[in-house]
Amino acid sequence: MKIIVTHLRDNDISYVDHMKRAVVWAGEMSVASIALSIHAFIPCAFTKTASSMIEKINKEMNGKIDKKINCCTCKSDGEML
């Protein structure tokens, strides 16, 4: 239990917010995985989808962009797509 509390405290996040972010990122990674699977067989399809999604998630995890959970994807400048 202490390791969970330490991780949450180190990242300054509540349990529920942590859970929401992790679930959203898992969903986004699932979409990226599907795009990569299609791209494997059809190289001209989804040429930047997975890498863009992974880059976005990485920036969110490293605190380089806002980690708020939105109902849609944001561009790197915060503008809604």
C-alpha atoms as one frame of an Amber mdcrd trajectory, in Angstrom:
protein
   0.000   0.000   0.000   2.839   2.383   0.822   4.312   2.037  -2.662   0.958
   3.105  -4.186   0.689   6.143  -1.935   4.316   7.075  -2.633   3.776   6.903
  -6.400   0.650   9.061  -6.182   2.339  11.586  -3.891   5.457  11.729  -6.087
   3.243  12.536  -9.075   0.932  14.881  -7.139  -2.219  13.089  -8.262  -5.212
  11.501  -6.566  -5.992   7.810  -6.946  -9.091   8.504  -9.072  -7.299  10.985
 -11.364  -4.410   8.542 -11.736  -6.835   5.778 -12.646  -8.628   7.978 -15.209
  -5.371   8.985 -16.887  -4.069   5.427 -16.979  -7.308   4.132 -18.506  -7.356
   6.915 -21.120  -3.715   6.252 -22.022  -4.387   2.509 -22.223  -7.250   3.206
 -24.631  -5.104   5.521 -26.733  -2.320   2.937 -26.829  -4.862   0.320 -27.944
  -5.909   2.562 -30.817  -2.242   3.131 -31.700  -1.681  -0.629 -31.643  -4.560
  -1.214 -34.055  -3.238   1.513 -36.357   0.215  -0.092 -36.295  -1.240  -3.502
 -37.044  -3.047  -2.135 -40.095   0.056  -0.179 -41.117   2.095  -3.400 -41.024
   0.027  -4.810 -43.891  -0.859  -1.563 -45.673   2.229   0.677 -45.381   0.496
   3.748 -46.826  -2.216   3.636 -44.129  -1.817   5.385 -40.767   1.737   6.477
 -41.532   1.954   8.850 -38.559  -0.984   7.888 -36.357   0.739   5.648 -33.812
   3.916   7.712 -33.549   1.882  10.904 -33.019  -0.238   9.259 -30.339   2.782
   7.799 -28.553   4.565  11.157 -28.664   1.493  12.894 -27.198   1.189  10.354
 -24.388   4.913  10.588 -23.656   4.705  14.384 -23.405   1.709  14.108 -21.063
   3.489  11.567 -18.870   6.570  13.775 -18.665   4.536  16.870 -17.835   5.375
  18.707 -21.047   1.710  19.298 -21.929  -1.488  19.551 -19.925  -2.627  16.182
 -18.573  -6.316  17.078 -18.395  -8.536  14.388 -19.785 -10.568  15.643 -22.715
 -13.268  13.971 -24.744 -11.213  14.532 -27.864  -7.578  14.826 -28.841  -5.781
  18.145 -28.635  -3.124  19.466 -30.941   0.206  20.187 -29.282  -0.764  23.864
 -28.973  -3.866  22.907 -26.981  -6.346  23.636 -29.760  -9.096  21.038 -30.007
  -9.162  18.949 -33.177
